[in-house]
Amino acid sequence: MKVTIVGAGAVGASCAEYVAIKDFASEVVLLDIKEGVAEGKAMDLMQTATLNSFDTQITGTTNDYSKTAGSDVAVITSGIPRKPGMTREELIGINAGIVKEVSSNLIKHSPNVTLIVVSNPMDTMTYLVHKTTGLPKNKIIGMGGALDSARFKFRLSEALECPPSDVNGMVIGGHSDTGMVPLTRLATRNSIPVSAFLSEDRLNQVSEDTKVGGATLTKLLGTSAWYAPGAAVSALVQAIACNQKKMFPCSAMLEGEYGLNDICIGVPAIIGKDGLEKIVEIELDDAESKKIKESAEGVSKTNALLEL
Ligand SMILES: NC(=O)c1ccc[n+]([C@@H]2O[C@H](COP(=O)([O-])OP(=O)(O)OC[C@H]3O[C@@H](n4cnc5c(N)ncnc54)[C@H](O)[C@@H]3O)[C@@H](O)[C@H]2O)c1
């Protein structure tokens, strides 16, 4: 399994580190446009190989796509992150051009690649990749829901005063402060609905904290977060590499599912060797259906800014 990560910045490097530590890929190529950065991070990571006991070969390159040839999976983390006070949508002007160019270069050298889109605004960048690359729809996955769900589970564990591993839950909808739909109704602690332990007010607080999870970190760090994003991407890469058929909320191109068409937005999906193998349609209650429609309207507005 060869994995390429374009954008050896904070999220890209963190993803490379988690992929290497889990030791399921033979090769990771980091590519960046900034001279020497990908080579330097690859070398630094390789010097952790004996300490962290992995055999994955990590190499770096400055914009030489021939080094990415034959990649099975490629992660797109290239582009600018938000600064405190910015929305993800404000990044579209710069990131759309980068994502379009990067995805086209990747496919030229790896025609059978599965792309994982991370750059923000992620749902719109995923839509852009669908519209401009001609890759089959199962080969384009937008990563947002895996991260948002991990943040949701962490917030629930805080409220429940229990370890995060006791908690299960999902966030669907757009990957934005206003678009996320945390499914509190379906979240559980060891199969018991969380509503058995937490008041409606506390659950609403958990939802609100989850939705601004990224913004909260951006304010603290001065730039957007990278550990949980990197770990979330690496979990998707692993699900593909190891054909795990795991369910993650991912940004998928919808053709009628959830009553939506011609839009990429977070829905539960099965991830395995063929990429996004299946969209899982779950029954939403009226309030959840209304929220996902509103979320889709927000994503569509951002999509309309694309010059396709
Ligand atoms: N989807 C998510 O859940 C999620 C989570 C966190 C961050 N993000 C997004 O991921 C992106 C990366 O975030 P980051 O914190 O790693 O940023 P960063 O600035 O640390 O890294 C971005 C890297 O991309 C490189 N780059 C820019 N243009 C390039 C090009 N044309 N080709 C190759 N490399 C190029 C830059 O040189 C830089 O090293 C941002 O858009 C951010 O908003 C998404």
The ligand as an SDF file (V2000), in Angstrom:
LIG
                    3D

 44 48  0  0  0  0  0  0  0  0999 V2000
  -11.3940   18.4560    6.8960 N   0  0  0  0  0  0  0  0  0  0  0  0
  -10.9570   18.6250    8.1410 C   0  0  0  0  0  0  0  0  0  0  0  0
  -11.5080   18.0540    9.0770 O   0  0  0  0  0  0  0  0  0  0  0  0
   -9.7800   19.5290    8.4090 C   0  0  0  0  0  0  0  0  0  0  0  0
   -9.1920   19.5730    9.6730 C   0  0  0  0  0  0  0  0  0  0  0  0
   -8.0700   20.4000    9.8690 C   0  0  0  0  0  0  0  0  0  0  0  0
   -7.5820   21.1610    8.8240 C   0  0  0  0  0  0  0  0  0  0  0  0
   -8.2110   21.1130    7.6090 N   0  0  0  0  0  0  0  0  0  0  0  0
   -7.7250   21.8690    6.4590 C   0  0  0  0  0  0  0  0  0  0  0  0
   -6.5610   21.2130    5.9470 O   0  0  0  0  0  0  0  0  0  0  0  0
   -5.7410   22.1790    5.2860 C   0  0  0  0  0  0  0  0  0  0  0  0
   -4.3130   22.0640    5.8210 C   0  0  0  0  0  0  0  0  0  0  0  0
   -4.2580   22.4950    7.1690 O   0  0  0  0  0  0  0  0  0  0  0  0
   -2.8580   22.5730    7.9250 P   0  0  0  0  0  0  0  0  0  0  0  0
   -3.1470   23.0240    9.3040 O   0  0  0  0  0  0  0  0  0  0  0  0
   -2.0860   21.3310    7.7100 O   0  0  0  0  0  0  0  0  0  0  0  0
   -2.1570   23.7750    7.1250 O   0  0  0  0  0  0  0  0  0  0  0  0
   -0.5810   24.0650    6.9560 P   0  0  0  0  0  0  0  0  0  0  0  0
   -0.4490   25.4560    6.4970 O   0  0  0  0  0  0  0  0  0  0  0  0
    0.1460   23.6200    8.1630 O   0  0  0  0  0  0  0  0  0  0  0  0
   -0.1730   23.0720    5.7570 O   0  0  0  0  0  0  0  0  0  0  0  0
   -0.5860   23.2280    4.4480 C   0  0  0  0  0  0  0  0  0  0  0  0
    0.5660   22.8340    3.5530 C   0  0  0  0  0  0  0  0  0  0  0  0
    0.1000   22.8380    2.1860 O   0  0  0  0  0  0  0  0  0  0  0  0
    1.2100   23.2580    1.3960 C   0  0  0  0  0  0  0  0  0  0  0  0
    0.7510   23.6730    0.0760 N   0  0  0  0  0  0  0  0  0  0  0  0
    0.1290   24.8180   -0.2880 C   0  0  0  0  0  0  0  0  0  0  0  0
   -0.1010   24.8200   -1.6160 N   0  0  0  0  0  0  0  0  0  0  0  0
    0.3590   23.6460   -2.0960 C   0  0  0  0  0  0  0  0  0  0  0  0
    0.3930   23.0640   -3.3800 C   0  0  0  0  0  0  0  0  0  0  0  0
   -0.1120   23.6740   -4.4450 N   0  0  0  0  0  0  0  0  0  0  0  0
    0.9650   21.8490   -3.5040 N   0  0  0  0  0  0  0  0  0  0  0  0
    1.4930   21.2000   -2.4400 C   0  0  0  0  0  0  0  0  0  0  0  0
    1.4900   21.7130   -1.1940 N   0  0  0  0  0  0  0  0  0  0  0  0
    0.9180   22.9140   -1.0300 C   0  0  0  0  0  0  0  0  0  0  0  0
    1.8420   24.3760    2.2040 C   0  0  0  0  0  0  0  0  0  0  0  0
    3.1650   24.6390    1.7830 O   0  0  0  0  0  0  0  0  0  0  0  0
    1.7520   23.8090    3.6230 C   0  0  0  0  0  0  0  0  0  0  0  0
    2.9220   23.1020    3.9870 O   0  0  0  0  0  0  0  0  0  0  0  0
   -6.4030   23.5330    5.5320 C   0  0  0  0  0  0  0  0  0  0  0  0
   -7.2030   23.8950    4.4210 O   0  0  0  0  0  0  0  0  0  0  0  0
   -7.2690   23.2820    6.7440 C   0  0  0  0  0  0  0  0  0  0  0  0
   -8.3600   24.1820    6.8250 O   0  0  0  0  0  0  0  0  0  0  0  0
   -9.2820   20.3100    7.3920 C   0  0  0  0  0  0  0  0  0  0  0  0
  1  2  1  0
  2  3  2  0
  2  4  1  0
  4  5  1  0
  4 44  2  0
  5  6  2  0
  6  7  1  0
  7  8  2  0
  8  9  1  0
  8 44  1  0
  9 10  1  0
  9 42  1  0
 10 11  1  0
 11 12  1  0
 11 40  1  0
 12 13  1  0
 13 14  1  0
 14 15  2  0
 14 16  1  0
 14 17  1  0
 17 18  1  0
 18 19  2  0
 18 20  1  0
 18 21  1  0
 21 22  1  0
 22 23  1  0
 23 24  1  0
 23 38  1  0
 24 25  1  0
 25 26  1  0
 25 36  1  0
 26 27  1  0
 26 35  1  0
 27 28  2  0
 28 29  1  0
 29 30  1  0
 29 35  2  0
 30 31  1  0
 30 32  2  0
 32 33  1  0
 33 34  2  0
 34 35  1  0
 36 37  1  0
 36 38  1  0
 38 39  1  0
 40 41  1  0
 40 42  1  0
 42 43  1  0
M  CHG  2   8   1  16  -1
M  END
$$$$
